[in-house]
């Protein structure tokens, strides 16, 4: 009885989460614009998606900003983490506390603060202001991901490599970087996801004539969402699902190889 109730509960949760996405995917293939009447299967909305300069521009802006911001934030955050052990414990704790504030702060406060900053210095809002803003709010997530990977053993191994004649660059590449790599990759992926998903900060820091996927959808809601946005959402979901499957398959193979080697 308990197992049956548990399975029903999981089924309800899965339906609650994925039934709207399934409905969205089905509507993206509907020949008509209506969301209540099915008139036939069609790829019309996918064709319209790839022919729309506005939507393609929003896609390019979204992912180019996300990749560049995540890359810069990962470099800056990793460098900050590497420099923290040289600080006093009290200073390091204060910096980590300051680092956590943007993550606890409301996005609307961060967005308005950045907008006022750009207005104060007279910077024209556009692609670069969005990129700067996304980099700023991604750095704390990178630090939070990389910081737990730094430990005393890392420093000891690095110093031992130097004592054995290795150069600083070689010791960093062969000792420190592999030790930090899981945190670095996690920080990059988290930053990329946060950037793609962001709306509020982008809305306050963007200028006229530039859109990301989130701001484009917001503007379309006012005049009525076209099914081409359903097609875009379906493609994003399919790509995310494919990446997840590939990652899981690779991890499963790696675990099997380890078990076989053991």
Secondary structure, DSSP 4 states (H G I P E B T S, - for coil): -HHHHHHHHHHHHHHHHHHHHHHHHHHHTBSSS-SS----B--HHHHHHHH-HHHHHHHHHHHHHHHHHHHHHHHHHHHHHHHHTTS-HHHHHHHHHHHHHHHHS-HHHHHHHHHHHHHHHTPPPSHHHHHHHHHHHHHHHHHHHHHTT--HHHHHHHHHHHHTT--HHHHIIIIIHHHHHHHHHHHHHHHHHHHHH--HHHHHH--TT---HHHHHHHHHHH---HHHHHHHHHHHHHHHHHHHHHHHHHHHHHHHHHHH-
